[in-house]
Amino acid sequence: MTALVTPVSNETLDILTDRQREFLYEKEHSYDEHKIDWKHLERMSLKDHTFPQKHEFSWKTNEKEAILEISENKEFNPSFIVKTDAAEVMINNFKANCTYYWRVNNSESRCFSTEDITPRWIEVDGLTNVRDAGNWRTHYGSRIKQGMLFRGSEMDRHHTITAKGVQIMRNELKIKTDLDLRGEALNLSGSPLGGDVDLIVIPVSAYVDFMSEIGKRECKKLFDLFSEEARYPIYYHCWGGADRTGTVAFFMGAVLGMSETDLILDYELTSLAIWGDRNHKSELFKRFIKQINQYAGNTLQERAISFLYSCGITKEKMQKIRNILL
């Protein structure tokens, strides 16, 4: 006999920690320009605040082993499974704004939901700054899909993904494509996630260098790839998931219709990782925005899209991306 204890029926679970929530509602993020060391990425002695809130799942049972199942549907197909001889376990990495069902040893099920908020941080053992591109609202009247596009740190140099981390990426996030933005990755023979995960290496630079003539050619390759539905779910990354990744995320967000406020917030969220502050008032970011503003358009988002047109990315390709991700 097994009786479920926590979470209680119809409870709404937080997915953000107190520090993450505090960051979202700060009017201005204090920052240190000297901590923006994006070309060398000396690891800062900072606490990593990029892991989502954990929640206790507990039960009472007279059985020796417990099999916990969590699913987005009542049929528990598919389901996330944890086997344990304990009577409780801590779980995170839930989607935002989602209803889940859970049970232990085929007991009666309970449902719970998660808060409707962005971003959705992901804890992947060995990595930092991993988050889902989904759940942001767009001016198209829709939201970006969760579970399709993920960004974060590299997996094999400054950070080394563990076997547990690989399992999360493969089994929970179901990554099909490892999109590596690092030049040094050209020497890799395959993805750290396994031979059946496609490794695509498209080396890019960050900020204004991304917008150079060489950068434009690489940019077109990236967005051509993003328009291929069979590639998803995609995990794209540089070293820290901060600057090269942040630059690509900025233009992707513009294509998908994120507001200027959210585009900037998404960039600044990297400040919660271990690589130092990122802020829209930094000279680094202001030069980037100034370069975007050289292109035609009434808004920052329109000017960013004009830049993508100048790279040879067509309206049809951009619409394919929206069809996949919205």
Secondary structure, 3 states (H helix, E strand, C coil): CEEEEECCCCEEECCCCHHHHHHHHCCCCCCCHHHCCCCCCCCCCCCCCCCCCCEEEEEEECCCCEEEEEECCCCCCCCEEEEECCCEEEECCCCCCCEEEEEECCCCCEEEEECCCCCEECCCCCCCCCEECCCCECCCCCECCCCCEEEECCCECCCECCHHHHHHHHHHCCCCEEEECCHHHHHCCCCCCCCCCEEEECCCCCHHHHHCHHHHHHHHHHHHHHCCHHHCCEEEECCCCCCHHHHHHHHHHHHHCCCHHHHHHHHHHHHHCCCCCCCCCCHHHHHHHHHHCCCCCCCHHHHHHHHHHHCCCCHHHHHHHHHHHC
